[in-house]
Amino acid sequence: MSQVLHTPPPTPAPADDDLAALAARHGLAVSGARPSLSQYVRQLWARRHFISAFATAKLTAQYSQAKLGQLWQVMNPLLNAAVYYFIFGVLLGTKRGVPDYVPFLVTGVFVWTFTQSSILAGTRAISGNLGLVRALHFPRAALPISFALQQLQQLLFSMCALVVILLCFGVPVALSWVLILPVLVLQFMFNAGVSMIMARMGAKTPDIAQLMPFVLRTWMYVSGVMWSIDKLTSQDHLPHLVTILLETNPAAVYIDLMRFALIDSFHADQLPPHVWAAAIGWALLAGVGGFIYFWKAEETYGRG
């Protein structure tokens, strides 16, 4: 008598919806899932002390191995300004027709360095800190923001040297110096926003970090760091579109506003039209847009 073995039918695998419902019923959530935008902002605000402490620690450690230590925070932009003065001011003659050229140049170099360093550091914010990203749970936007804050702190150190230079070259203290604060706030928003954009791009494609120095060097040359945009655009040989692009260049906008605030020979008629509207618009566009762009990829950072 033969026996027939009956194999029980296979149990169907639970659907993804059933698993999600089961996890939700037991209070489980996806590890590393992106929170809502409002929750993300609250999480970031809750870690504001970490952001400031991380920025300060990075700034302190930056030149810890150098014998001159933190003096390099001021010496680096000063040495750059000296090189630019010799090449552009003396050899190429860009100082002709520009009053107070040395304060004009040093202000431009210091303000540009703030933007340049923030973006360079932001590009590597995720890809250069993968150990931290994978080990701890925190809003990843804290990293590019902290790097931008670090560069702001470094600029404030440099501003002390800038004030001394201004006074040595006969630039008096003026009421317009109070405009430094709103200019720095707007520039910080812009820098942090671009840093977050580049942090997301750099996290996906680390090779971008190798390309950025060339992009930023080109951007510097068209931002009026070493020469006067007003003097160039006042001539009629430039196409109108080029004039608009030069005047609305965000780096040039913040540099010109800082020059207007600090240097009494830099008058309001040298500023591009609607300069404050442009400064606010760039800060909001880059700051808010960059934050949302970075947040949308929050759950991908540190994976792969």
Buried (B, 14 or more C-beta within 10 A) or exposed (E): EEEEEEEEEEEEEEEEEEEEEEEEEEEEEEEBEBBEEEEBBEBBEEBEEBBBEBBBEBBEEBBEEEEEEBEBBBBBBBEBBBEBBEEBBEEEEBBEEBEBBBBBBBBBBBBBBBBBBBBBBBBBBBBBBEEBBEEEEBBBBBBBBBBBBBBBBBBEEBBEBBBEBBEEBEBEEEEBEEBBEBBBEBBBBBBBBBBBBBBBBBBEEBEBBEEBEEEBEEBBEBBBBBBBBBBBBEEEEBEEEEBBEBBBBBBBBBBBBBBBBBBBBBEEEBBBEEBBEBBBBBBBBBBEBBBEBBBEBBBBBBEE
